[in-house]
Amino acid sequence: MSSSKLTYILQHYAELRGAHDDLLQPDEIGVIGLYQTMLAGWNERSAEGMAAPFAEDCELIGFDGSEASGRHGVAAHLAPIFAHHKTPAYYAIVKSVKLVAPDAAILRAYSGLVPDGAEDIDPKLNAQHALTAVKRDEAWSIVLFQNTPAQFHMEPGRSEDITAALRRLLPAAGSK
């Protein structure tokens, strides 16, 4: 993950909180960086890269309900996906980071995916991400990641608002 990408995500998160990015707690920055590292691994279509920020004793629940356990299990689960599919690229908005204990945090985010060869978010692929992280030996790692479809069947306006917010992250949005 490039430092400029992390800087942008931190600034966007700080704006959502109504704070300046220099007022974010170091642990919030660490957990957001962990999330960005995971997404960068996906966007690079690297099973090892995506699995790297996971703890050895982690759990992953995929968009389709699939499950993987352990960092090596996550990598093994992802390898055939990347080998056989042109996976879409993630764009994400961090909604919150809650430090529930000095060594435990929960990150919530909205994500959208741009299919390979496309230039726009596919709203059917929008998701809510829930990530639980723990700090062990002064380093954060993911112990649970859940990727849940965000269709908001009873709140269509909410789905449209999230898609619009995600579209503002696209490179073409900056040139308009």
Stockholm file with secondary structure:
# STOCKHOLM 1.0

chainA/1-176         MSSSKLTYILQHYAELRGAHDDLLQPDEIGVIGLYQTMLAGWNERSAEGMAAPFAEDCELIGFDGSEASGRHGVAAHLAPIFAHHKTPAYYAIVKSVKLVAPDAAILRAYSGLVPDGAEDIDPKLNAQHALTAVKRDEAWSIVLFQNTPAQFHMEPGRSEDITAALRRLLPAAGSK
#=GR chainA/1-176 SS CCHHHHHHHHHHHHHHHTSCGGGSCHHHHHHHHHHHHHHHHHHTTCHHHHHTTEEEEEEEECTTSCEEESHHHHHHHHHHHHHHCCCCEEEEEEEEEEEEETTEEEEEEEEEEECTTCSSCCGGGCEEEEEEEEEETTEEEEEEEEEEECCCTTCHHHHHHHHHHHHTTSHHHHTC
#=GC SS_cons         CCHHHHHHHHHHHHHHHTSCGGGSCHHHHHHHHHHHHHHHHHHTTCHHHHHTTEEEEEEEECTTSCEEESHHHHHHHHHHHHHHCCCCEEEEEEEEEEEEETTEEEEEEEEEEECTTCSSCCGGGCEEEEEEEEEETTEEEEEEEEEEECCCTTCHHHHHHHHHHHHTTSHHHHTC
//
